[in-house]
Amino acid sequence: MAHVEFLDETMRDGQQSLWGMRMQAGMALPVSPLIDRTGFRVIDLAGSSLMEVMIKYCQENPWEGLDLLVNSMPRTRLRGGMRSNASVTFGVTPDALMDIWMRRLNEHGIRSFWIYDVLFNVDKMHRLAKVAKEYGSEVAGAVMFALSPVHTDEFFAQKAGELAASPDIDTILLYDTAGVLEKERMSTLIPAVKAKIGNKPLEFHANNLLGQSGKAYLDAVDLGVTILHTASRPMANGPSVPSTESVVRNLELLGHTHSLNKDLFKPVADHFEAVGRAAGFLVNQHAEYDVLSIRHQIPGGMTGTLKAQLVQHGMADRLEEVLEETAVVRRELGYPGMATPFSQLVGTLAVLNVVTGKRYSVIPDEVVQYAAGFYGQTVAPIEPEIMDRIMTSSRARDVLANPPEQPTAEELRKRYGTDDDDELILRALVPGPALEKMRAAGPVRTWYPLLSSPELDQVRKLLKVANLPLVQVRSQAMTVTLRRHSTA
């Protein structure tokens, strides 16, 4: 029997997958001290995309919110995630800015990191790991799993071995964004990876898009995985990871042990369910097994993006066609792993192919950058005909003439007009007007207003049927008064 450690994803992948990264600090602060006392090995918390969303859509200063959350959880090591060559947009970020980003997260109290690169630019991953070690932080090198003819056990084992060769990499993280790993494949993959990484622990993260990741976690433990990524039940499952509650129960039934305080599961879950319902976000999700998902391997969060893109073009009924096209585009582009930025790159190109009715008639700059090797070496060659279309597209010449630059830290500070590296990160992430709106919104709230769903339902029903100038709803806890104003 094994002793299993847990990494909590409630405030990172859980809210990224279900809430579109819109979890404000005040939504979590009432229970973050409970999560801190639960006994997790690590709590996942920070990422550049989350910070960008906070600024653009929530008008909340992400550094201020991060500090509040870090200070509320002093017992547990907190994790940040980063792609090896990008913290800004879906393009390529200068190395100097990536190093600044790593140092600023450490200065704000993040002491664990997972570093990934779908194209496995291992040298860049090692460089960032070395920066993290300046602060004594833990680093997980991520092996992003994908299904394709070229993503063999030998391929992944080799990459895991290259990552583990650095003394700055503490654990190897097997990350299954599409939730497609089953016992048969794991029974050969995990032993191959473990043979290359020595005695470094193996973490496992699988999004539960097919409803089978909970079972995969149990099989992974039998094969030697010792760290599992889970989330509080309202923030789990569907496109998120399996729930802590279910995985703990199943492990106990099988005789495995853990160090979590189960008494704290319910108050945390009750809180996030209430917040999610009040904010109109998804909670308590489930997913059905879908063979098409295995073919396109789009992460859960991307499905919502594709739906939104189709709605903009009045084609909401063509999602199935886009998903099928995504599988084709992924093959034509050399089977990139479906994680940021390539899930967005492949998915957007599939939408454009369907919307225009003419495949590859519109090619985003990022696709040209990918084909040109700006992101790194492709896993498999791009199909020759598709490469020709990309390189003869209208934007190709301009894109190729402007490869990613590598300014120094001092040049970046001069460009963005600040010597404050926190401010530098914000200005690099988001243009000026959004930052001004964020600052005008005032300090970060440490709480979030809750209104129970029965009261909300009553208000909605009354608004639909009442023509009266005044509507009032009373409960034991509160009174809501609505006055109708003339629009004439």
N, C-alpha and C positions, 0 to 999 in steps of 0.2 A: 504494500500500500504506500501511497505517496503523500507528502505534505505539500499542499498547493498554496501558492501565494496569489493574491488578487491585485490587479490594477483597476482603479475605478475610472470609468469613462463617462459617467453621468454628465459632467460639466464640459466635456469636450466632444467626443464622437456622438454621444447620445443626443446632445442638443444640436450638434451640427447636422446629424441625419434627420432628426424629427422637427427641429425648430428653426432650421435655416440659419443657424449660428446667431440667433437673436436672444440668447440668454443674457440679460443684463445682470450686473453684479448683485443688485437688490433682489433678484429672483432667487439667488442661491445663498446669500449671506445668512438668512435665518436658520439654515440647516447645515451650512458648511462646517461649523464646529462639530456637529454630529458625525459627518462623513470623516472628519479628521480623527475622531475617536473610535471609528469602526474597526481599524486594524489593517487597512489596505497597505500593501507594500509601497505603492505609488498612487498619487491622484493626478490624472491627466487634466490639463487646465488651459494651456496657452498655445496660440498659433497666430500667424500673421493674417490669415483670412478672417479669423474671428475678430481681430482688432479692426480690420478694415470695415467689417459689417457694423461693429459698434459705432464707428465714426459716421458712416454714411447713412445708416438706417435707424439708429437708436440715439444719435446725438449724445453719445456717452464717451467720456475720455477713457480709452482702454487701459492706459497706464494707471490711472487713478483706481479704476475698477479692479485691476489686477492686484494692486497693492492692498486693497481692502480684503480681497479673497485670500491672498498669501498670509496676511496678518491673522486671519481668522482660523488658519490651519497650521499651527506651529509644529505639530507632532509628526506630520507625514511629509515625505519627500514629494515635491510637486513637479510635474513634467510639462515640458513644452515640446512642440514638434516643428520640424522644418525640413523642407526640400533642400537638397544640397546646393542647388544653384538658383534658388529663387525665393524671395519673400515678398516680392512686389509683382502684381499682375500674373499673367500666365506666360510671360516672357522669361528672360534670363537676367538675374540680378548680379551686379558686380560682386566679386569675392569680398572686397573691402566692406561693402554694406552688409553682406551676410555675416562677416566677423563682428561688425558692430552690433548687429541684431542679436547674435549669440551672447555677446558680453552684456548687453543691456538686460536681457532676460535673466541672466545670472545675477546681475546687480539688483534686480527686483525680487530675488528670492527663489527663482526656479533652479532646482538642483538635479533634475533628471531630464534627459532629452531622448527623443527618438528621431533619428536622421534617416531620410529616405531619398532615393533617386530611382525612378522607374527604369531608367536606362543604365543604372549602376555606374555612375561616375564615382568610383570608390575613392579616388584620390581626393576629391572634394569633400566626401563624407568624412574621411580621415582628418582632413584639415580642420573641419568644424569640431570634430571630437576633441582634437588637441586644444582648441580654444576653450571648450567646456572644461577640460581638465585643469585649466588655469585656476578654476574655482573649486576644484575637487568634485565636480558634478559627475553623476552616473550617465552613461551613454549607451543607448540601444541602437545597434545597426540594423536597419530594417531590410528584410528580404520580401519584396512585394510580389506575392504569388499571382500567377495568371495561367490560364489554360491556353495552350496553342501547341502546334507541332514543334516549335523551337524551345518552349519552356519545359525542358526535361528535368528530371531529378538531378542529372549531372550538371546542368546549367545552374540551378539554384544552389547546389552544394558547393560549386566552385565559387560563386559570388559570396556565399556565407563564409567560406574559408578565407577569401580575400579580406572581407570585413573583419573577421575575428583575428586576423594576423596582427592587427594593431593593438598595442597594449592600452590604447585609449578607448577601445570598445569593450564594454563590460558584459553586455548580453546581446543575443541575436533575437530579433523580433520577426517571426513569420506572420505576415500580414495578408489576410485574404479578404480583399475589399468586396468581392462579389459573393462570398460565402459558398464557394463551389467545392471546397475540399471535402472529400468523403474518405471513409476508413481505408478503402482499397488503395487510393493514391497516397494517403498519409503513411501507410505501412511501409512504403518504399522511400518516400520523400524525407520523412523525419529522420530515419536512421542514416540516410545519406548526408543530411545536413549535420547531424550530431557527430558523425565521423570526421567532419572537417573543422569543427569549432572547439574541439578539446573539451575542457570542463566548464566552459562558459554556459550560463543558464540560457534556456530557450523559452522565449515568450510566444504566446499565440493570441492573435486578434482576428476574429472572423465576423463580418457583418452578416446578420441572420436573414438575408434576403430570400433564401429558399426554405427557411424554416428548419434547417438541418444543422445549424452551427452549434446548438446546444449539445447534440450528440457528438459532433466533431470534437468539442472540447473534452468530452470524456475519453474518446479514443486517443486524443493527443496526450492526455495524462498517462494513459497506459503505455504510450510510446516514448515517454521521457520528458514531456513538456512540464515545467514546474510553475509557470506564471501565466495566468489567464486574465483577459481583459473583459470586464462585464460592466453593466450599468444598473442603476436602480430601476425597478420594474416599469414604472411609467415612461422612463427614458430609454427603454430597451426594445429589442426585437424589431421586426420589420427591417428597415434599412440600417438599424442600429445593431449593437452587439447583444448577445444573450443576457438575460437578467441575472444579477447577482443571486437573487433569491432562488431561482430554479437551479442554477449551476451548483450552488452550495448544497442544496437539498440532495441533488443527484449524487454529488461526490460523497456526501455522508452515507447515503444508502449503499454505496459501493465500498465503503470502508476507508476512504481517504480522509485526511485531516486538513484543517485550516486554522487560521488565527483570527477570524472575524467575529465581532460581537453582533449576533443576529438580532438582539433586542433593539438595535438602532436602525434596522432595515425599514420598519414600518413608518416611523415618524418622518424619515427622509422621503420615502415613497409617497406618503400622504401629502407632504408639502409640494412636491413637484407635480403631482397630479392636480392639485388645486391651482397652482400657478399656471400650468399648461392649459387647463380649462378656462381660467379667467382671461388668459391672453389669446385664446383661440388657436393654440398650437396642438399638434398631435401628441397623444399619450396612449399608452397601453396598446401598442401596435402588434400586428401579426402578419405573416406573409405565407402565401401558398407556393408550393413547388411549381416552377415554371421552366420548361426546357429552353425557351427562348432566352431567358436570363443567362443560361450557361453559355449561349452562343455570343451574345453581345457583351456580357460581363460589365454592364454599366453600374457603378455604385448607386446606392439608393438615393442619395441626395441629388444626383444628376437627372433622375427621372423627372423630378419636379421642374428642373430647369428646362428640359426638353418640352414638357407640356406647356410651360409658359411661352417658349419660343413659338410653338405651333399656334397657341391662342392669338399671339400678335399677328399672325398671318391668316387668321380665320380658318385654321386647319386642325382644330383640336381633336377631330375624329381620326386623325392619321398617325397617332402615336405608334400603333403596332407596325405600320410601314416604316417609320423612322427607326424603330428598334431593330427591325430586320436589316435595314440599310446600314445601321451602325455595325452590325456583325460583318457585313461585306467590306465596309470602309476599313475596319480594323485589320482585316486580312490583307487588303491591298496596301496598307501603310506599313506592313511588316510586323504586325501583331504587337503594337505597344501595349504595355500593361495599363489597365484601365483605372488609373489613379491620377490625381492632379499632376500635370496639366493635361495629360493625354486623354482622359475620359471626357473632358470638356472639348478638347480639340477634335476628337473623333466624332463625338455626339453632335457638335455644332455643324461640322461638315456634312454629316448625314442629314440633318435638318435642311441645310441649304440645298443638298441634292434633291430632296423630296419637294421642297417648296418651289424651286425654280423649274423642276421637271427636266433639267438637263444636268447630268452628273458632272461635277467638277467645273461647272461654268463660273462659279464664284468660289475663290480659294482664299481663306483668311491668311493674313501675314504669318501667323503662328505655324500654319501648315508648311509654308515655305521655309521657315526657320527650322522646323523639325527635319524636313527633307534635306536641308543643307548641312545638317549636323550641328547646328548651334546648341541644341540641347544635349548632344552626345551621340555616340554610336548607336544606330538603330539595332534592335535585337535581331531582326531579319531584314533582308533587302526589301525596299519598296518595289512593287511590281513595275517593270520598265515603262509600260504605257502610262501608268499613273504618274511616275516620276517625270515623264516628258510633259504631261499636262500641267503639273505643278510648276516646273521650271520655265515653261513658256507662258505662264499666266501673266495678267496685266501688271501685277505688283511684284513679280519675282525679281526683276532687275533692281528695283529700289531696295528691296529687302536684302538681297545679296550684297549690295554695295554698302550696307550698314550693319556689319556683324556686331555682336555684343562687345561693348567697351569695358575696359577695366580701369576706371579711375581710382586714385588713391583715396584714403579716408579724408585727407585734408582737402582734396579736390571736391569730394562730395559735400563736405561741410561748407565750402565756399559756394558751390552750386546752389545749395538749398538755403544759404544765408543764415546758418546757425552753428554755434559751437556746442549746443546742447544735443547730445546724441539721442535722447528720448524724442525731442522735437524733430530731429533729422529723420527718424524712423516714421513719425507721423506724416511729415511732409512728403516723404518718398511713397508712402502707402496711398495717400489720398490728396487730391488737389485742394487748393486753398479754400474755395467757398464752403466745402463740406466741413473743413476744420473750423471755420468761423461759426457755422451753425452749431457745431458741437460745443464750442466755447460759450456761445450765447445761451445754451441750454442750462448752464450752471453746473454745480457739483453733482457727482454721482449719487443717486438715491440708494439708500441702504435697505430699502424694503420695496415691495410691490403690492399694489392694492388688489385685494381679492374680493370677488363677489361670487357667491355660491351659484352653481348652475341652475337650481330651481328658481331663484330670484331672476336670473337672466332670462330664463325661459318665459316666466310670467310677463316680464317687461316686453319681450319680443312679441308675445301673443297680443298683448294690449295695444302695442303700437300698430299692429296689423289691422285691428278691428275697431279701434276707438277713433271717433271724430271729435271727441270732446276737447276743449282747450286745456284741460288739466287732467293728468293721469297720475295717481299716487299708488305705490305699492308699499305695504308695511309688513315687516316681519318682526320676530322677537328681537332681532339684533339691530335692525336698521330700518329707515324709511327712505324710499326713493320717490322724488317728485319730478314729473316731466311736464313742461309747459309747451304747448304748440304755439309757434310764432308764425304770423302771416308772412308769406314771401311776396306779397303783392307790393 
